[in-house]
Amino acid sequence: MNRPAPVFYGWYVVAATFVVLFGGFGAVYSFGAFVLPLGTEFAVGRAGIAGVFSSAVFILFLTGAFSGMLADRIGPRPVITIGVIAICCGLAGAAMAREFAHVLLCYGVGVGLGVGFVYVPAISAVQPWFDRRRGLASGIAVTGIGVGTLVMPIVAGQLLGFMSWREVFCVLAAVMLVLGAIAVLVIESDPAARGLAVDGGIAVSRDPSVPRVNEHLRPMLRSRPFILFYCASAILSVPVFIPFVHLVASAEDLGIARTQAVAILGLIGLGSTAGRFIVGGFADRLGRRRALIGMLGGIGVAYIAWLTATGVAMLSVFAFVFGVCYGAYVALSPALLADYFSGPKLSSVIGMQYTAAGLGSVLGPVFAGYLFDVTGRYTLALLVGIACSVVACALVACMPEPVRIR
């Protein structure tokens, strides 16, 4: 007699996605540990060094559209394999660089391109395995990003104490190769291939007389839910990236020591990890669209705390609340898109929506810096952040409930 597996295979897909996102995003966000060694090696200012990171993040967002479409055509495994190879080659190539331009090309382009090829196919592969607990599954999977962001910079910093930056890059490449191999072996996007259905049910043969939904990409991209959500994500991306660049400087402007200011920034990572892991399960019961509205509004509330902050306490409240809401937003976005557009083109839809953050990742921090240069304070930038949160909230509130679409 056939016995049900003790653990639903979808959870293995979640674990593999966690692992590969841990390695990929850890490689990107550990770059801060290499700023001083790279600047010393190549005699390049910090603005130039920061350009390497900005290039990687910008390419990461834009690559999602192409990698999602490719995953729908050939499956997630080959695309993730390409991404893992690109990350490893980018890190190894940067380790052998003799000129700064080579670092920019290998790390900024190679690693950014690789993570873009990994993220969308991996997180999209999680969605078809779940319905009732999709928010929780997606949240656990993307928690790998938060944990990688917390752990990998610390590990890189410790290794730099007794290894050269070139050797540490090679270590990161080796770690990514191992984690990527695990993900490639485990990740699947079709439960029916294992005789399973959503949430662990037994797969049944599809009636060919029943038309499949969401087979064509263009109508989905023109639909009201996608357009509203894309606009909301693009607008929200402006305030989302401002704290990562300006929070420490803002804290120092208030007379807070740099060590404390950096610790406050770390609370964003802590809150983000908690938000990705905890809010997903809560959203499955409340409704993922309603929960997302709450998280978008929470970002605006957090910005109010930053606007009124006069010391460590209120800035710490901002950092943690912002982190929770931002982490939950990252976790709920693919799950909500799957609620609307579950089907053979889901990876393409998630990849296209992922590009919305590309412009904001560059525009937000630059615009906030410009407003500070003009006025001498961050007040206008924070007010813009609050306004963007309100508009994003309103746009998602105008989206119909996913059940109506079905």
Sequence and secondary structure as in RCSB ss.txt:
>XXXX:A:sequence
MNRPAPVFYGWYVVAATFVVLFGGFGAVYSFGAFVLPLGTEFAVGRAGIAGVFSSAVFILFLTGAFSGMLADRIG
PRPVITIGVIAICCGLAGAAMAREFAHVLLCYGVGVGLGVGFVYVPAISAVQPWFDRRRGLASGIAVTGIGVGTL
VMPIVAGQLLGFMSWREVFCVLAAVMLVLGAIAVLVIESDPAARGLAVDGGIAVSRDPSVPRVNEHLRPMLRSRP
FILFYCASAILSVPVFIPFVHLVASAEDLGIARTQAVAILGLIGLGSTAGRFIVGGFADRLGRRRALIGMLGGIG
VAYIAWLTATGVAMLSVFAFVFGVCYGAYVALSPALLADYFSGPKLSSVIGMQYTAAGLGSVLGPVFAGYLFDVT
GRYTLALLVGIACSVVACALVACMPEPVRIR
>XXXX:A:secstr
     SS HHHHHHHHHHHHHHHHHHHHHTGGGGHHHHHHHHT  HHHHHHHHHHHHHHHHHHHHHHHHHHHHH 
HHHHHHHHHHHHHHHHHHHHT SSHHHHIIIIIIIIHHHHHHHHHHHHHHHGGG STTHHHHHHHHHHHHHHHHH
HHHHHHHHHTTTS HHHHHHHHHHHHHHHHHHHHHH  S GGGGTB GGG B     TTS  SS  HHHHHTSHH
HHHHHHHHHHHHHHHSHHHHHHHHHHHHTT  HHHHHHHHHHHHHHHHHHHHHHHHHHHHH HHHHHHHHHHHHH
HHHHHHHT  SHHHHHHHHHHHHHHHHHHHHHHHHHHHHHH STTHHHHHHHHHTHHHHHHHHHHHHHHHHHHHH
SSSHHHHHHHHHHHHHHHHHHHTS  HHHH 
